Amino acid sequence: MKLSSININKESFLQGDSVVWMILLALCMISVVEVYSASSRMTYASAHYWGPVVEHTTYIVAGLFITWLVHKMPCKSFKALSVLGLMISFILLFAVLFMGRINGAARWMRIFGITIQPSEFAKLTLVGTVAWLLATFRDKETGGASKLAFKWVAGLTAASCLLIVGENFSTAGIIFIVMLIMTWYAQAPKKWLWAVIVPIVMAGSIGYCTLKFVPEETAEKISEMPMLHRFSTWSNRIKSGSDLPESPKDYNIHDNVQVTHARIAVATCNVVGKGPGQSIQRDFLPHAYSDFIYAIIIEEGGIAGGVLVMFMYLLLLYRAMRIAEKCKNRFPAYLVMGLSLMLVVQAMVNMAVSVGAMPVTGQPLPLVSKGGTSTFITCTYIGMILSVSYTAKQNNPIIESTTTSNNE
């Protein structure tokens, strides 16, 4: 992609949906404040008071620049970039299985000294590729997605999930859910969708029961298999969420420290919370700045703060739906829906884990949790959504008098 192909509008420095811009900036500001508060353990370990928040702020600023750069690109360019990117992501997903492990899972790899998470790149490029397939291959009789499109989407989704599921089950699940919703949104025949949903639900039910009731000794033996080395971890997470003592006095606060202190943070928040920077559980909660940052947001901002953050993600999804309605062509409509769903579903999973409604998954809160790769990829999502929103606005005569656009 040449820089000369970037479409810079001299009339406006920031293009696209203003509400999406406000959500982006609001979540970034919340992120800086909460990461500063939640990174106390990192501060103690590094003996550098400002180090963690300065690093994270740098990522945020770089991410905002990525958003600005991407939102100036014509959305038709995302087709070729997504297909090319997906091929690269498959190579990276395969390579990461044989490279170093962090926290017992092969999810990260270093390229030229930079740590990246290939699954994040795969999610982004898969959404773009699937949007192109669903928009291009249509059934002439029904007007919906054709059988060929459905087969390609099913194959690419299965390949991605199989490469990811062994090391990151939750990410594979999110990908499957989003691809299923995108296919439904593209009006694929319901019989094909049910042909996928029913076997997956049955397999999932069997897998859940197996993880819940399998003896610990058996789980350890199964974990010795290379492809199922995290079986014991999954089993423990399922059991720890349901095997609670009848009396709170019998609860061992030292077991499953993450879940325990996250629940304490939520339980002691009150309506208005303790106030910014006043969290207590941040000093005891591992990874408070990433996987469990929503628990810290609730502890400091109270129920009101937690609801506000959730509302922002739901508002983002609503604005994406409105943008999709204004698109004259299918590709940008499917693209914006897929991107917003990927962000919002991941956010809801993170929130559910933080409040104890789901087993621990390790999903960061988009735009809020501390991170490098996830921040850059999420900002790319927002940039693409803004690019589509600007194009849709230009193509809608009710909003803009001009009808000239690059919407493809």
WOCOR-V800697 format. One record per backbone hydrogen bond with DSSP energy under -0.5 kcal/mol. NH is the residue of the N-H (numbers start at 1). CO is the residue of the C=O. Records with the same first field share a line. If there is no record, write none. Layout:
# WOCOR-V800697
NH = CO ; CO
This chain:
# WOCOR-V800697
5 = 2
6 = 3
7 = 72
8 = 6
9 = 7
10 = 8
12 = 9
15 = 13
21 = 17
22 = 18
23 = 19
24 = 20
25 = 21
26 = 22
27 = 23
28 = 24
29 = 25
30 = 26
31 = 27
32 = 28
33 = 29
34 = 30
35 = 31
36 = 32
37 = 33
38 = 34
39 = 35
40 = 37
43 = 39
44 = 40
45 = 41
46 = 42
47 = 43
48 = 43
49 = 47
52 = 48
54 = 50
55 = 51
56 = 52
57 = 53
58 = 54
59 = 55
60 = 56
61 = 57
62 = 58
63 = 59
64 = 60
65 = 61
66 = 62
67 = 63
68 = 64
69 = 65
70 = 66
71 = 67
72 = 68 ; 69
73 = 70
77 = 74
78 = 75
79 = 76
80 = 76
81 = 77
82 = 78
83 = 79
84 = 80
85 = 81
86 = 82
87 = 83
88 = 84
89 = 85
90 = 86
91 = 87
92 = 88
93 = 89
94 = 90
95 = 91
96 = 92
97 = 93 ; 94
98 = 95
99 = 96
102 = 105
105 = 102
107 = 105
109 = 116
111 = 109 ; 114
114 = 111
116 = 109 ; 114
118 = 116
120 = 117
121 = 117
122 = 118
123 = 119
124 = 120
125 = 121
126 = 122
127 = 123
128 = 124
129 = 125
130 = 126
131 = 127
132 = 128
133 = 129
134 = 130
135 = 131
136 = 132
137 = 133
138 = 136
139 = 144
140 = 138
143 = 139
145 = 186
146 = 137
150 = 146
151 = 147
152 = 148
153 = 149
154 = 150
155 = 151
156 = 152
157 = 153
158 = 154
159 = 155
160 = 156
161 = 157
162 = 158
163 = 159
164 = 160
165 = 161
166 = 162
167 = 164
168 = 164
172 = 168
173 = 169
174 = 170
175 = 171
176 = 172
177 = 173
178 = 174
179 = 175
180 = 176
181 = 177
182 = 178
183 = 179
184 = 180
185 = 181
186 = 182
187 = 184
188 = 183
192 = 189
193 = 189
194 = 190
195 = 191
196 = 192 ; 193
197 = 193
198 = 194
200 = 196
201 = 197
202 = 198
203 = 199
204 = 200
205 = 201
206 = 202
207 = 203
208 = 204
209 = 205
210 = 206
211 = 207
212 = 208
213 = 209
214 = 210
219 = 215
220 = 216
221 = 217
222 = 218
223 = 219
224 = 221
225 = 222
228 = 225
229 = 226
231 = 228
234 = 230
235 = 231
236 = 232
237 = 233
238 = 234
239 = 235
240 = 236
241 = 237
242 = 239
243 = 239
244 = 242
250 = 247
251 = 248
253 = 251
255 = 252
260 = 256
261 = 257
262 = 258
263 = 259
264 = 260
265 = 261
266 = 262
267 = 263
268 = 264
269 = 266
273 = 269
274 = 299
275 = 300
278 = 275
283 = 280
284 = 281
285 = 281
286 = 284
288 = 285
290 = 287
292 = 287
293 = 290
295 = 292
296 = 292
297 = 293
298 = 294
299 = 295
300 = 296
301 = 297
302 = 298
303 = 270
304 = 271
305 = 301
306 = 302
307 = 303
308 = 304
309 = 305
310 = 306
311 = 307
312 = 308
313 = 309
314 = 310
315 = 311
316 = 312
317 = 313
318 = 314
319 = 315
320 = 316
321 = 317
322 = 318
323 = 319
324 = 320
325 = 321
326 = 322 ; 323
327 = 323 ; 324
333 = 329
334 = 330
335 = 331
336 = 332
337 = 333
338 = 334
339 = 335
340 = 336
341 = 337
342 = 338
343 = 339
344 = 340
345 = 341
346 = 342
347 = 343
348 = 344
349 = 345
350 = 346
351 = 347
352 = 348
353 = 349
354 = 350
355 = 351
356 = 353
357 = 352
358 = 352
365 = 290
366 = 364
368 = 365
369 = 365
370 = 289
376 = 372
377 = 373
378 = 374
379 = 375
380 = 376
381 = 377
382 = 378
383 = 379
384 = 380
385 = 381
386 = 382
387 = 383
388 = 384
389 = 385
390 = 386
391 = 387
392 = 388
393 = 389
394 = 390
395 = 391
396 = 392 ; 393
397 = 395
399 = 396
400 = 396
